[in-house]
Amino acid sequence: MHASKTPLLLAAIARPWISLLVLLLLVTTAGSAAAVVTPIGIDATTGRYFVQNTAVIPLMGVSADAACNLHLGTGSDICTFDSTKTSYYVNVLNDLSNRNVNKIRLWVSLNGGDWQPNSCTTGRAPHLDDQPFVYNPTPVGANGIGTWRLDLRNANFFANLASVVAFAQSRPNKIYVEVTFFAPWVGVFELGPWHPNHGRALIGGVVTPVGFSDRAYFVKPDTNPATMAQNEGMRTYQKKVIDWTVDALASYDNVYFEIANEPEKFQPETPGCGAPTTQTATAANVATWQNSMVTELVNYEQTNYVNTGVLSRRHLIAVQPFSIAGANQAFANPNIDIVNGHYTTISAANGGMGAITLARTYPTQPRILGSNEDKISGVGSSGNTASCNATSCSGQPDSARAGAWEFMLTRGGTFDHFGYFYNSTSGVQIRNQIGVLKTFLLSLPLRQVVASPDTPNWINIGSYATTTASNKYYAALEPASTAATIKYALYIHRSTTRNLGFRGYQPVAPPPGDYSENLKLCLGPTSGSYLAEWISPTSGAVLSFQNITWPGSTTCANGGPGSVNLNSQTYTYDIALRVTKQ
């Protein structure tokens, strides 16, 4: 039996509620020494999409970041490992699979701890199994919580993590899991395992306080002689987190790894509850640190799992910059396969590059681009389960749908919505609509389409800058020059200007108006018959269609002479177009 299987098999024996299917999967795989796992990979033709076997797979997700493998959150609405809640991970993953949603995201180690509602110095007792380290609950110091042994692996934590991944893998519509090793800026630093208050390790036979002298050193090298030994010594424990996670998940093909969540946190927060008054890590600092973690991940997996025949290739690796400088650093590392963005865009103070900015800045870069955290509404996600519905708390689904469609139709490879409200009306609608987008994407020959230039030649939609100035946003795909299957796609939505530091789309309000499109098509020099279909992004239904006999033209770009008129029916927020050569 491979060592990576042992924690999950023990967890299954210890937990009678784990599904029989997962147990059978474990026993069968463990007993087959010849079984070699081939993790999800990158499409060699485009470099832009995930592929398993020979199939291109758009990954469409709804996640609550640090969620299904942990015991976090209040009420019963955040995906959790707590089987007493309706949002127990088994229920959540079954629901996602049934709705054609095929991706989630999980976190491994949060840098900070939790605090009591009215006190930043008094900690709320953590769950024993919500960090990868062994926890001693005996309180130390004045804040009322215990200590973590950064040198001791928490077997239950990794068994829980592997249980979620195994269950996701076993779903009828397989669910892929992005596993994020670190969340450097989440929680109160002084109450977490990475601060000397509560970090411990056995050094020279003595259990000794260990931790970073400043939170920023979690993501940047320390060159100060006075503190360098302390802070660079902590890399040992960061690498342990990576190694332990690989040991738990190496034998699953539905996994890829992200180094850290939002490591480029440039904007200082309001002081209090552990928030730093300054943040001194630059994009270059973060890139240096991330590259060192990438090297550890690649070398550990290659040595222990690829070279030993467990894996046919390593798992894919993602990073998440907030800046163009950070993205360029990521593209320069050949071992980084996926570059993620958050939200549609973010303010310059936070780095200036959200997911839509990422996609539009790098339309031809041969890497997978991901949007792995998007606002549950255009303006935020405050509130609680009881008040969440289609029009309050988590907002209407329109903003989530708009971000997903625009990103994926700019050749994005994966979109993961920031979905905390599992039981809300809007949460259900968003999951349905994410599944609709996945079905639409699979109707396109993704290996044979490219992002249309700004402005597109095949349709007179105008320049992106001009349209967004009037609250009209779009994304367009067109056939590559070598395409055998000729399809075009366009998505349009009507949203207000984004005005927060971490920005999502918001429908023109209140209420959205009625719109229609009066466009002209120019389908290239070759004649042929085409079918133009206007499609509802909400349901996937074909709203209307038009058969077009195209005579061929070399002079009609951007609606010039010889173009064909194409009119949509009225819509209230967004609409999609698919044009197919018959």
Secondary structure as UniProt FT lines:
FT   HELIX           3..5
FT   HELIX           6..14
FT   TURN            16..17
FT   HELIX           20..30
FT   TURN            33..34
FT   STRAND          41..42
FT   TURN            44..46
FT   STRAND          50..52
FT   TURN            53..54
FT   STRAND          55..57
FT   STRAND          59..63
FT   TURN            68..69
FT   TURN            75..76
FT   TURN            83..84
FT   TURN            86..87
FT   HELIX           89..98
FT   TURN            99..100
FT   STRAND          103..110
FT   STRAND          115..116
FT   TURN            117..118
FT   STRAND          119..123
FT   TURN            128..129
FT   STRAND          133..136
FT   TURN            142..143
FT   STRAND          147..153
FT   HELIX           155..170
FT   STRAND          176..183
FT   TURN            184..185
FT   HELIX           189..191
FT   TURN            193..194
FT   TURN            196..198
FT   STRAND          199..203
FT   TURN            204..205
FT   STRAND          206..209
FT   HELIX           215..218
FT   TURN            225..227
FT   HELIX           228..233
FT   HELIX           235..249
FT   TURN            250..251
FT   TURN            253..254
FT   STRAND          255..260
FT   TURN            273..274
FT   HELIX           283..301
FT   HELIX           302..306
FT   TURN            307..309
FT   STRAND          317..319
FT   HELIX           324..331
FT   TURN            334..335
FT   STRAND          338..342
FT   STRAND          345..346
FT   HELIX           348..350
FT   HELIX           355..361
FT   STRAND          368..373
FT   HELIX           385..387
FT   HELIX           398..408
FT   TURN            409..411
FT   STRAND          414..418
FT   TURN            422..423
FT   HELIX           425..442
FT   HELIX           446..448
FT   STRAND          449..451
FT   HELIX           464..469
FT   TURN            470..471
FT   STRAND          472..479
FT   TURN            481..482
FT   STRAND          487..495
FT   STRAND          502..503
FT   STRAND          518..521
FT   STRAND          528..535
FT   TURN            537..539
FT   STRAND          542..550
FT   HELIX           557..559
FT   TURN            561..562
FT   STRAND          564..567
FT   STRAND          574..581
//
